[in-house]
Amino acid sequence: MNPVLIDTAVWIQYLRKGDDAASEKLVELLKNEQVCTNGIVIAELFSGAKNEKDKKLLNNILRPIPYLTTTRVIWRQSGEFKFLLLTKGHSIPLPDAIIAATAVHYGVELFSMDIHFSIIAKYIPLKLMPCAIDC
């Protein structure tokens, strides 16, 4: 089974609610050891922690998950993706461009509920999980 990069919004949904379709899919992916992460997702999650207990929980969840390094190529590709989308009339956040570039570089699917990624996927070879966005 192929790894899946989990976007921050999916993690947040899972950590807050845990009883919706996206959270159920994440649980399934975790059980099958298909989940991977990157630096932007980790930074976004930790920046939203409310206290030490939250940080400890995040550390326990994320520590065993394979980490996709953001290489020089990915940084450049992120800027190129953002530039391309601007030329098409779409302004996307830089963290989303980095997440998309990471997924494309490593050839992994992206699991997200963020509409930006469906826009990005129209212009670059980003593989979104079938239930992405509308889970």
C-alpha positions in Angstrom: 0.0 0.0 0.0 1.2 3.5 -0.9 1.9 6.2 1.7 -0.5 9.1 2.0 0.5 12.6 3.1 -2.1 13.9 5.5 -2.9 17.6 5.3 -3.1 19.7 8.5 -6.9 20.2 8.2 -7.5 16.4 8.3 -5.3 16.1 11.4 -7.2 18.9 13.1 -10.6 17.4 12.3 -9.4 14.1 13.7 -8.0 15.6 16.9 -11.1 17.8 17.5 -13.9 15.4 16.5 -12.7 12.1 15.5 -16.1 10.8 14.5 -16.6 12.0 10.9 -15.7 10.4 7.5 -12.3 12.1 7.2 -11.3 11.0 10.7 -12.5 7.4 10.0 -10.4 7.3 6.9 -7.3 8.7 8.8 -7.8 6.0 11.4 -7.8 3.3 8.6 -4.7 4.8 7.1 -2.9 4.9 10.5 -3.9 1.2 11.1 -2.5 0.3 7.7 0.7 2.3 8.4 0.1 4.3 5.2 0.5 7.8 6.8 3.4 10.1 6.2 4.0 13.7 7.1 6.3 16.7 6.4 7.7 19.7 8.1 4.9 22.2 7.2 2.2 19.9 8.6 4.1 19.3 11.8 4.8 23.1 12.2 1.1 24.0 11.6 -0.1 21.4 14.1 2.3 22.4 16.8 1.6 26.1 16.3 -2.0 25.3 17.0 -1.3 23.5 20.3 -3.1 25.1 23.2 -0.9 23.7 26.0 1.8 21.2 27.0 -0.8 18.3 27.0 -1.6 19.1 23.3 2.1 19.2 22.4 2.7 15.9 24.1 -0.3 14.3 22.3 1.0 15.6 19.0 4.5 14.4 19.6 3.2 10.9 20.5 1.0 10.7 17.4 3.6 12.1 15.0 6.8 10.6 16.2 6.4 7.2 14.6 5.1 8.5 11.3 7.5 8.5 8.4 8.8 12.0 7.6 9.2 13.4 4.0 12.1 15.8 4.0 11.6 19.1 2.2 14.5 19.2 -0.2 15.9 22.1 -2.1 14.1 20.8 -5.2 10.8 20.8 -3.3 11.3 24.4 -2.1 11.9 25.5 -5.7 9.0 23.5 -7.0 6.8 25.1 -4.3 7.6 28.5 -5.6 7.1 27.4 -9.2 3.7 25.9 -8.4 2.6 29.1 -6.6 3.8 31.2 -9.6 2.0 28.9 -12.0 -1.3 29.2 -10.1 -0.9 33.0 -9.9 -0.6 33.1 -13.7 -3.9 31.1 -13.8 -5.6 33.6 -11.5 -5.4 31.5 -8.3 -3.6 32.7 -5.1 -2.8 29.8 -2.8 -1.0 29.9 0.5 2.7 29.0 0.4 2.3 26.2 2.9 -0.2 24.5 0.6 2.2 24.9 -2.3 4.9 23.2 -0.2 2.6 20.4 0.8 1.6 19.8 -2.8 5.2 19.9 -4.0 6.2 17.4 -1.3 3.5 15.0 -2.4 4.4 15.3 -6.1 8.1 15.0 -5.4 7.7 11.8 -3.4 4.9 10.4 -5.6 2.4 10.0 -2.7 -1.3 10.8 -2.5 -2.5 13.7 -0.5 -5.4 13.5 1.8 -7.0 16.9 2.4 -10.3 18.7 2.9 -8.8 22.0 1.6 -10.3 23.3 -1.6 -6.9 24.8 -2.6 -5.6 21.3 -3.4 -8.3 20.5 -5.8 -7.4 23.8 -7.6 -3.7 22.9 -7.5 -4.4 19.4 -8.9 -5.9 21.0 -12.1 -2.5 22.4 -13.0 0.1 20.0 -11.6 0.2 16.2 -11.2 -1.0 16.1 -7.6 -2.7 12.9 -6.7 -5.6 13.5 -4.3 -7.2 10.7 -2.4 -10.6 10.0 -3.9 -12.4 11.2 -0.7 -10.2 14.2 -0.4 -12.1 17.5 -0.1 -15.6 16.0 0.1 -15.1 13.4 2.9 
